[in-house]
Amino acid sequence: MEEITLVLGGDVRCADSSAAYGAVKSVVVDAKTKAATYLVVEPNHRQGLARLVPLSEITDATEGSIRLRDTEEEFKHLPAAEETVAEFLPDHGEAQLVPSGEGWQSADDGDDVVDGTEYRQIGVMEEADLVPELLGRTEDEEHRDDHVHATDGDIGKLRALGVDRQTGQVTYVLLKEHLWGRKEVKIPASDVSGFDAGIHLNITKQQVENLRVGIDQPDE
């Protein structure tokens, strides 16, 4: 088994770029099989243009950084992970908005969108999650700092997931403790009972404390 670590919030690099192109916004996990299926990756400075990246597109995942086999151009054509919901406000000028799954434009530039589509001025923009619609209701997104719950209470926040590179099967959960200080705890997947509104364990707080690796983490 080849195990890789998917760090939530970690850098993502495309095949043709040495610099970080984006970051892991979340990891999509099948709640029934406990297998990671996709990364949700958002490009730097392009809020609302996150893409679903299959685990098969990962060529390397070391030291908190992930490299994809996709080029930056290929990344743009991956399925959209979210859509932009807009409210129209009166008395504003013209603006452009990239519709879900189409075009490519950063939030702060004024260039034409790729397909030339133009929209009226947008007042308020929010992101709406498309993952359940695209993948099915058994999938759940695990985000950085999602809460991890022992059988007798909340113990800390998610930092990363370890997965089998071939199957996507989650092998461990890595979290930053808050009950015992800023250290990492590596929890085997066998101690995870479910992924639903956070991560739920089948062990107690005391049993989690016994798993501590004792590595101090720097303040963020």
Beta strands, then each sheet from edge to edge (+ up, - down):
strand 1: 3-7
strand 2: 11-13
strand 3: 22-30
strand 4: 35-43
strand 5: 51-54
strand 6: 58-62
strand 7: 65-68
strand 8: 82-87
strand 9: 94-95
strand 10: 119-120
strand 11: 124-129
strand 12: 139-143
strand 13: 147-150
strand 14: 153-164
strand 15: 170-177
strand 16: 183-188
strand 17: 192-195
strand 18: 199-201
strand 19: 212-216
sheet 1: 1+ 14- 13+ 18+ 17-
sheet 2: 1+ 14- 15+ 16- 19+
sheet 3: 5+ 4- 3+ 2- 7- 6+
sheet 4: 5+ 4- 3+ 12-
sheet 5: 8+ 11-
sheet 6: 9+ 10-
end
